Amino acid sequence: MEQNYCIIMAGGVGSRFWPFSRNDRPKQFLDFFGTGRSLLQMTYDRLHKLVPAENILIVSNVIYKDLILEQLPEIKENQILLEPKRRNTAPCIAYAVNRIKAITPKANIIVAPSDHLIMKENDFLETIKVGFDFVEKNDCLLTLGIKPSRPETGYGYIQIDEGETNLRRVKTFTEKPNADLAQIFFETGEFFWNSGIFLWNLQTIDNAFDLLLPEVATKFNSGKEFFNTDKEQEFIDEMYASCPNISIDYGIMEKASNVHVLCSDFGWTDLGTWGSLYEMSPKDEHENVTLKCKTVFYESEENIVALPGDKLAVIHDLKGYIVAESDNVLLICKLEDEQKIRQYVNDINVKFDGKYS
């Protein structure tokens, strides 16, 4: 267990969850379900069962440092790796990998987003144990594939190779499909949702960066003597903006020849949109979801209503809508049009100079 390390990615804005998720307090810092724990805290709690507290690194934007320290008092300040600019997941992971490399020459690493929901935690922990054991013994990049429960257009897919065990070679990665293709993927049984959770050993991922993303590896290697020292942040602040903006999926996982998938089923949801929150939330007899407020519905169905505090919403003759209020913003939008929310936010930023973002 002492060689297990964890990288939690917590720098996203979550604009598709606007207006609950805002620039100053994105979705990973929110308690969506009234449990008293945010998505970030739940992620930390879950992974701490397999990784020592001192081996957990949180990578985030510099503006969220105080929020992270407030929500995770268990960790030390130097366990928060601060990105001065957002540069997608490949530089984010490269930063954390180089920090770990400066601490130890040998480590097994799990990389996890901070905004996922896991319903079957014991199954998740057993899956991660299998994954850690596999990457410790094999020169492989491992991703967790989730058995699909429906033809979902909001997730990427992994096509698995033939085999008898849950550990398979990856045949193809596919970006978010249209509805017809998602239906085909669901029916074949060969395709799993791409969870965005990865495991590998330190040497394997370090080699992968050198081979497949040398433009990123070179940037970090140029300051290798600064990692895990008091000069690290200064180096990152000067270098980071010049890093390519590229995802780990596109930069490494889709190109590497040693990628495997661990086929899994542990009640996983990527809480990326109002639709995903609607899908996993308890519903009334008319398929309405109520979060953090009181509601009375008349001739209404398949809505999600989220209002602050003790507010009451009276909804009449509405079907398939998001009704969400947070601070100074009220959003009323068709659930099927939720992908437009990001554009709404962009338009509002231009019109009101970022006041409501």
N, C-alpha and C positions, 0 to 999 in steps of 0.2 A: 504493500500500500504506500510505502514511503517514496516509491519511484513513480507513483501516479500523480499526474499534474492535470489541472483543468484550466481551460481558457473560456471565460464567459464573455461573449460579445454583447455589449450593452450601450452602443453608441447611436442606434437608429432613432429617427424622429417619429416613425409610425403615423405618417400623415393620412393614411387610409382610415385611421381610427379617430380622425378629427370629428368633432371638437373636443372629445375627451383627451386625446393625445395631442399635446401642444409642445411647441419648441422648448419651453422652460420646464416641462414635466411630461416627457414622452410615456408611452404606454407601459414600458417595462418597469416604471416606478409607480404604477397605479395598482390599487386593490380593486379589481373588477368585481369580485364576488363577495365582498364584505367579510373576508376571513381574517382581516388584520394583517395580511402579508401581501406584498406586491408580487408581480410576476418575477422580478429580479430576486426577491427574497425567497420565493418558492423554488426558483432554479438553484440558488445557493444551498438551501436546505437539502434539496434532493441530492446534489452532487457531493456535498460534504460527507455523506454517508460512505463514499468510496474514495474520497480524496482528502488528505489532511488539510486543515484550514490554511496553513502556511503555504500550501502548494496551489492554491486557487488564485488565479489572476483575473481581474476584471479589466477589459479593454473598453474604453469609452471616450467620448469627447470631453475636452478639458472643462466645458461648462457644467458638466454633471458630477464633478468630483465631490462637491459638498453633499449632493443628494445621495451618492453611493455611500459615503462615510456615515451619513445619517441613518440609512437603511441597513447597512452592514457594519455595525460597530465591532464585529468579531474580527475583521481583517485590518491589517496595517495599511498605512497610507501608501507605502511603496508597493503594495500589491495591486494598486490601481494604475494601469498604464494609460496615459492621457494622450489622445490624438489631437494635435492642433487643428487638423483639417480632416474631413471625412474622405476616405480614399477606398471605400468598399472593403470586402472581407479579406482579400489576399494580403495587402499591406498590414491590416489589423492582426492577422494571424502570424505573419512574418515577424512583426514586432514582438509578440509574446513568445514565439519560438526562440528568438534570439536572446530574450531575457532568460528563458529556461536554460538555454545552452550555456549561458554565463554562470549558471548556478551548478549545473551537473552535466556530465557527459552522457548520461543515460537516463531516459525518462520515457514513460508511456503517457500519452496526452489524449484527453478528450476535449473537443471543441464544441461548445453548445451556445446557441442563441439564448438571450435572456427572456424571451417573450413566448415560449412554448408552454403548453399545458399538457401535463401527463396525468391521466386518470388512474392508470394501474401502476402505481409506483414500484411495488415489489417486482413486477414483471420487468419494468424498466431497469431496475438495479441488477437483476439477474442477467439481462441482456448486456449491460455495460461490463459486467464481470467477464462474460464470454468474449466481448470485444477486446478488453484489456489483455486477456490471456493470448488472444490471436495475434495482436499487433506486437506483443512482446517477443513472440517466437517467429514472426514472419516479416519479411521486407515488403509490406503491403500498406496501401492507403485504404482505410475501411470507412464506409458510410453506412448509416442505418436507413434501411428502406422500410416503409410502413405499409402493411397490407391494406389496400384501399377498401373502404366500406361503401363507396359510391363513385360514380364517374365525375370526378372533381376537376374543374377547369382552372382552379386557383393555385394548384401545386405543380411543380416539375415532377417528372417521372423517371424511374430507373428501370431499364429492361434487364432482367436477370438471365444468366446462362443456365443451362440444364444442370441438374445435380440432385443429390439425395438429402443434403443437409441444408440448414438455414444460412450457411455461409456459401455464397456463390460469387463467381466472377461477374463483373458488370459487362453487359453487351453494348448498351447505348444509354446516353442521357438525353432526355427530351424536355424542352422548355414547356411552359404551360400550354396545353393543347386546347383546341376548340371543342365544343360539346360532342360532336360526332366522333372525333378521335379519342376523347376521354372515355366515351362509351365502349369503343373497341378495346382500349387499354384495360378497362375494367373487366371485360368479358374474357379476354385471353388468359388472365391469371399470370402472365409473364411480367407484368409491370407493377412496380411498387412506387408509392409516393417518396419523393426525395425530401427527407426530414431536415437536411442541413446540419445534422449532427455527425461529427467525424471523429475517428480515432486513428492514431498512428504512433509509432515510436519516433523519438527525436531525430535519429539518424535518417530515417526514411523520408520524413517531411523536409528535412534540411537538404537532402539530396534532390528532392523533387523541385524545390525552389531553384537550386543551382542549375538543374537541367531544363526546366520548363518555363521558369520565370526569372531568367538571369538579370533582367532589368530591375526587378525588385530585390533579388538576392544581393546584387552588387551594391545597391544603396545601403542596405543594412550592414553588409560586410565591411563597408568603408569606415564604420565606427564601432567595430566589434569590441574594441578595448573599453568602450564607454558603458556597455550594458552592465547593469547591476552595480553601478557606481553613482556618485553624486553628479557626474557629467552626462548621464543618460538623457535626462529631459532636455537639456540644452541641445544635444545632438539631434534628438527627435524633432524638436521645434524648428531647427534649421533645415533638416533634410526632408521631412515628411511631405511637405507640399509638392515636392518634385517627384514623388512616387506616382506610378501609373494608377489610375482609378480602375481597378479590375477585381472581379470576384474570384474567390478560390475555386468555384465550380468551373468557370470558363478558363481560368488561367492554368489550373492544375488537374482537377478531377476529370474533366472531359478529355484531357490529352494524355494522361498517364496510362501506362500499360499494366500497372500492378494494382488496379483498383478492384476491391471486392465490396460486396454488400452483405450486411447481416440482416436477413429478412425478419421483421419484428412486428409485434402487435401488442402495444402497451397503452392503448387509449390516448394516442398522440393527437394534438391539435396545434397547428400554427395559428396563434391568435393574431392574424395579420389584417383582418377586415371585420366589419360589422357582421358580414355573412357568416364567417367562421364562429364568431361569438354566438350568433343566433343558433347555429347548428348544434352547439354543444350545451346550450342553456336549457334549464327546465322550462316547460311550456304548459299553458293552461289547456282547457278542453278545445279551444279554438286556435291552438298553435301560436298563441301570443306569448312573448317574452317580456317580463318586467324586471328591470334592474335598478336597485337603489332608490326606489320610489314606490308610490301607490298608484294603481290604475283601476279604472272602471271602463270596460269595453262594451260597446253596443254595436251589434252587427259588424264586427271587425274581426279579422283573422290574419295570422301569419305576419304580425308586426313585432318589432323590437322597440321598446320604450325605455329610455335611460335618462332620468332627471336627477338633479342633485337633492340631497337632504331628504326632507319629509314631504316633498311636493306630490300633489295628486294630479294625474292626467286623466281627463275624461275624453275618450276616443270614440267617435261615431262614424260608421260606414267607411272604414279604412282597411285596405288589404295590402300586405306586403310592403310596409313602409318602415323606415328608420325614423324615430322621433328622439332626438338626443339634444340635451342642453348641458352646457358646462360653462361656468363663469358668465362671460358676456356674449355667448354664441348659442343660438338655437338652430339645429339642422333638421329639416324635414325632407326626406329623400327616399325614392323608391329603392327597396332592398336590391332589386335586380340591377340597378344603376350605380351600385356602390363603387365600382371602379372609376367613376367620374369624380369621386370626392377629392382625389389628389389634384385634379384639374381645378376644382372649385377653390381649393386652398391656394393654388398658384395664382388664380385670378384675383382672389381676395387680397393676397399679399401685394399685388401690383396696385390694386385700387385703394387700399387702405394702409399702404406702406408697412406691412408686416404687423399691424396692431393686433390682429385677431388670429395670428398663427401660433 
